[in-house]
Amino acid sequence: MDLTTRLLEQFVVLAEEEHFGRAAARLSMSQPPLSQAIQRLERGLGVRLLDRSTRAVRLTAAGSAFARDARHLLEAQQAAVGRAQRIASGTEGELHLGFISGISYTFLPRVLRLTRDRFPGLRLHLHQNTSAELASMVRSGRLDLAFVRGPLADPDGLGLRTVATERLAVALPAGHPLAERTTLRLTDLAGESFSLPSLTALAGLAEQVAAACRAAGFAPRDGARADSLPGLISHVAAGSCVCLVPEQVPAGALPGVVFRTLDPDGPDDNLALTVVAATRAGQRDPAVERVLALARSA
């Protein structure tokens, strides 16, 4: 069967609304043609996508899976159109940019500001996720560019370039004895309980924290876990532990938490974090290259 863009859009909207009337209104069409289109889709696929009742519809297991894949197809199609437009004009169109949460405080706003000032015709659509998921989205074409935490566990199919470096800082409860000092060494934290990054959602940060502590001669004591920077810092605010975070996390991120810089414990600095730009291997997109150049200057 012919899976047109319009048919995919109709099913995705219906999956979101779970109601034919509301979906038809969003699609600027009447309800009977929408119902007929979905019935044709089900016949063409040979599966039941919806459980229907007089008041609403519910997705079957097959319907949920198809809705998710249909969204991916639409996103990839939109990204392909945007790439063609940018390559034709060089400075206009749409670019889908992925980012990890750790760069959203300082680095990413600088990149957005520079892009807006230099290339006002280029619209950036932002997508926040983990480094691993962002890498997958770049490979599939759903993202044109992603800023991730290096090193990546699976770099296959990607072009990777380091665009920024930053250092780890320590977040402490405001009443902690070490908070009275302006700078610390990692060895000062050897006896502390740590709020540790998730090994999946924050894999790059988790690896860096473990490596830095290992180089300082100790393994961080597991006091709590979180899959986001706000979650890590929230454990610290509760007064139960300390954590290591990128230095650009703002000092006022959460009441009851103070941030201190870390001095290296030896001649090798194990506190450096890298921000890596990921594109599809072999990709040559002038708009992406322009944004990358701005990212390096940011």
N, C-alpha and C positions, 0 to 999 in steps of 0.2 A: 504494500500500500504506500501511498505518497504521504509521508509525514511532513506536511508543510509547516512553515513557521507559524502561520495563523492557527493551525490545529494544535500545535504544541502550546502556544500561548493560551488558547482556550482551555485546555486541560489543566495547565498550571494554575490559572486563575481560579478555576472551579475547585481544584485541590486545596487552594488557600482559603476559599470562602466556604466550602462545603455546603453550598446552597446555590441552586440554579438561578434563582431570581437575582441575588446579589452579584453573582458572577456575570450574568448577562448585562446588568447595569454597568459594571466596570468595563465590560468589553464593548459597550455602546451598541448592543444588539438585543433582539427580543429573545425570550426564553426558548420557544420551540426550535428555532434553528440551532441553538446551542445544544439542546438535548439531542437533536438528530445528529449533530457532528460528533458528539461523544459516543453515541450508539455506533456510528460508522467506525470510529476509532477502535472500539471494543471488538467489533466484528472483524476488522482488519488484523488486529493483533491476536484474535482468538482467545482472549482472556477477559475475565470480568474485572474491571478496574474500580467499580463503585458498588456499594450497597445502598440502595435507594429506599427512602421512606416518603411519606406524604409531606414531611416538614423539612427534611434535610437529606444530605448524602454523606456517606462515610467511605473513606478509601479502604479498599481491600489491601492485603499485604502486597499483592502485585501492583496495585494502584499507587501505593506509597513509593515503591521502588521506581516505578515509571515516572512519577512526578519529580523525584529527585534527579533522575537521569535527564529528563526533559529540561529541567532548569539548567543543568550543565550544558546541554546542547545549545540552548538559547544564549547562554553567557558566552560560549565559545564562538557562536555565530556573530554576536555583537562585537566581540573583540576582534574578529577577523575583518569585519567591516571597518571598524575604527583604525586598524592597522593600514588597510588599503587607503583610507582617506588621508592618514598622516603621511604615508610614503609619497602620495601624490602631491601634497602641499608642503610637507616638511615641518610645519609649525602649527597646524590646526587639526582638530578632531578630538578623539577621546582615547585616553590611555588608562588601563586598569592596573593599579598599583597596589601591591600587597605589602604589609608591614607587620612586624612583631610589636607587641605592646610596649616593650622597653624603650623604643625610640620615639614614642608618641609625645614625650614631654618637651624635648628640645630639638633634636635632629630633624624629625619629620616636619614640624611646623616651619623650620627654616627652608627646607626643600620646597615646600608648598608656596611659601612666600616668594622665593626666588623664581619659581616657575610662573607664578601669576604675574610677576613684574616683567619677566623677559618674554614670555610666550602666552599672552592673555587669551589667545584663541585655542589653547590646548587645555582641555578639561580632564582633570585627574579624578578617577573614581577609586575610592579607597576600600580595601578589604583587609581586616585584621584577623590573623590566625597564628598558629604555631609555625615554626620554621619548616618542619617536615610537610605540613599541609600546604603551605605556601609554595614550596618547591614542587609538589605534585600539581598544583594549579598552574604553575608556569609551564611545566612539561605538557599539560593537556591543552594549553592555549587559552585558558580562562583568564590568566593574568599575563600582561606584557612584561612586567618587571616586579620584583619583590625584594624588599630589604629584609634579610634574615640574619640570624646569629650564626657565625662561623665557628668551627668548621661544620659542614653538613655531613650527616652520616651517609647519605646517598647522593653524590653529586652527578650521577649519570644523566646525560641528556641536557645538562645545564652549562651555561657559561657563567663563571663566577669571578667577580672582581671585588676586592676590598675597597670600600668607600669611606670608612671611618673607623677610628679606634677610640675606646674610652676605657676607664678603669673601674674596678670594683670599689664600692664604698660599703661601710658597715652601717646598718640601721640598728639602733639601740633603744630600749625603753627610756623615756626621759629621766627616770629616777635611777638609772643604772650607774654604779660607781665609775665605770669607764667613760660615761658621758661627760665627765668633768674635764677630760683631756681633749685637746684639739685634734691630734692625730694618734693613730694606733698602728700596731703591727698585728698581723694575723695570729702570731704566737700569743698575743694577749687574750685571744678568744678561745684558746685550746680547751678550757674547762667549761665553756658555755654550751647551753642547748641551742641548736640552730633551727630556724624555720627554713626548710630545704625546698628547692624547686622540684616540681614534678619531673620525673625522668622521661616523660613523654611530651607533655605540653610545653615544658621549658627545658628541652634536652640540652641545648647549647649552654645555657646558664648553669644547669645542673653539672655538666661536665667541667665547666670552668671553675665553679666553686670547689668541687671535689679535687681537681688538680692543684688549685692554689693552696688548699689546706694540706694536701699531701706533701707539697713542696715545703710547707712550713713545719712539717714533722708531726702532723696529727690528722685524724679523721674526724670530721664534724659530727658531733653528737646529735642524733635525729630526735628533735623535740616536737616537730610539727611538719606538715607538708602542705603545699598549695600549688595550684596550676596557673597562677597569675601573680604579677607583681603586687597588685593591691592585696591579694590574699596573703602573700608572704609578709607584707608590712603590717597587716591586721593582726597577725600572731604576735608581732613585736609590740604593737600598741597595747595588746592585752597583758603585756609584762612578763610573758612566759619564756621568751627566747630572743635571740639576735638573728640577723640575716645579712647576707651579702647581696647587693643590688647594683645595677649600673649607676655610675655617679651622676647621670643626668636626671635621676628621679628627684623631683623638687623637694626642698627642705620642708615645705608645708604640706607634703602629701597626705599626712594624717596626724591629727593631734596626739600628743603623747609619745611621739617618736622623734629622735634626733639622729642626724647623719654625720658620720665622721670619715675623713679621708684615711686611706691606708698607705703606710710606707712599706716598700718591699723589705722582706726579711733577709734577703741575700743579694748577690750581684745580679741574678736573673730575676726580672720582674714577671711574676706569674699572675699579676692582677689585671693584665690587659685583656679587654674584650674587643672583638672585631664585628663590624657590621658589614655584611657582604651583599652585593647586588647580584641577584640571580635572574638570568634571562635564558631563553631557550638556546641551546647550542646551535651556532651558525646563524642566529638571527641578526639581521641588519636592518634596524629601524631607526631612521634619523631622529624621531621624537624621543625614543628611549635613550639614544646616545646624548641628546641635549640634556635630558633630565639627569642622567648619570654625571655629566660634567658639572651640573649645578650641585649635585649631591656631594661631590668631592670638595667643592668650594664651601659647602655648608659646614 
